[in-house]
Amino acid sequence: MLKRRLFIFSFIMIFISFSFSQEVSEKKEIAIFSLSYTDWSISDGALGLVDQSIQNVFVNLKRFDILGMSYRLQSQDINSFIQEIQKVKESNLEVPEAVRLGEQTFTEADFNKLVGSFIIVIPVMSYYEVSSDDNGGYTAEIQTSFTFINVAEGKAFANFQVDTTGSDETAKGAVKSAVDAMPIQLSYEVRKIPEFQIKTGILDVNGKEILIELGANMGIKLGDEFNLTNTVILPSGHAVDKKVGLLVVKEVNQEVSTAQVFYASKKPAIGDQLKEIPRMGFESAFYINYISQTDINLDPILAIGIRQIVARGFYKTRPYVGVEIPLGADMVGGFTNFFFFPVNVYVGTELNWFLGRLHITPAIDVALGMLVPIVEEYQDDYVIYSSIGGHVRLGASYMITDNIKVFGEAGYSAMLSINDGFFNSYAGVLYGGGVTIKY
């Protein structure tokens, strides 16, 4: 009898565990209102640019079926709108021929569409300003808040604000620059909302390569990361998801993707649950390099810098930009040393070999050296282009958490003077290290 009970109990636990083991996201139906605003003089062109940018973000995410709405709902009318939805949902009342909220009047057909949708998105421009600067250019600042309403529950479940700025020689160009900065941040904020994060499962396992369900059809991109989770059933019967591994997408097809395991405390198996880690898609590497100059008569250089690596949309080969200050670089003359300091900006490409938590990364870049004025009276008139060159590096990094890596690197750095009156060339072996933060 005891064996029989144990068998039944084990069967029930396995069944429960399997029931919770895999959840696969489906497209959600959303209705997006047009952008509303108050108290600001905004041109129709600027309003149209923001509206289109918002629509494009949700379309490009590919995890939504979108119902566009031309209505513009003010922020003070959002609660009234939710209350009207609740009345219809709770009492099953017929929708009147027209529903008026604030300055908007909804037709019966449109209101029924909204009540029947899964989620409503209401964007409101909370701040807008275009100002001229001292150099004859313009700067635009735009703040847009987003409210997400769950129609089934009749309540708002998420709210955030996107702040962007842009500069240009014309006011129209400044506004466009600010609008163009919106998609990356808006996409990230939307993917951070738990209800919109992709959940999927493992279809096949081949060594450290994992075939997962969903692909380009749900907006998955190269470099996207997923946590491998294990569902633990508590004595109370509640299911708790525990992170037990990390995978990165290395190949994307229409309906499936291939991922590589970075680490896992248990062997991944078919049917295991995966959950998206929403990131903006960049990595910032902060480093200090010691450059031992080829000419032994010259002092070594200490280079302090940061590299910005583009991670989302790339796998092994990734582009980056960087800036560093070469402390100890030889500037010619006391005048130069007193009024200017050297800065190198560079752009390059890295190649990654992912060996679990250990990543081996050769990289190469080209650099432009500048002398940047320290004294305020020179800042508007002087930036001296002093040198050209670049770096060749071989790095090794180790993931200490899902979001942080420590690394060491060695290679060669050379900056050749193009302005002998202000700067002397330098070259030599470099070695150093730093920390990388993923976000």
Buried (B, 14 or more C-beta within 10 A) or exposed (E): EEEEEEEEEEEEEEEBBEEBBBBBBEBBBBBBBBBBBEEEEBEEEBBEBBBEBBBBBBEEBEBBEBBEBEBBBBBEBBEBBBEBBBEBBEEEEEBEEEBEBBEBEBEEEBBBBBBEBBBBBBBBBBBBEBEEEEEEBBBBBBBBBBBBBBBEEBEBEBEBEBBBBBBBEEBBBBBBBBBEBBBBBBBBBBBBBEEBBBBBBBBEBEEBBBBBBBBBBBBBBBBBBBBBBBBEBEEEEEEEBEEBBBBBBBBBEEEBBBBBBBEBEEEBEEEBBBBBBBBBBBBBBEBEBBBBBEEEEBEBBBBBBEBEBBBBEBBEEBBBBBBBBBBBBBBBEEEBBEBBBBBBBBEBEBEBEBEBEEBEBBBEBEBBBBBBBEEEEBEEEEBBEBBBBBBBBEBBBBBEEBBEBEBBBBBBBBBBBBBEEBBBBBBBBBEBBBBBEBE
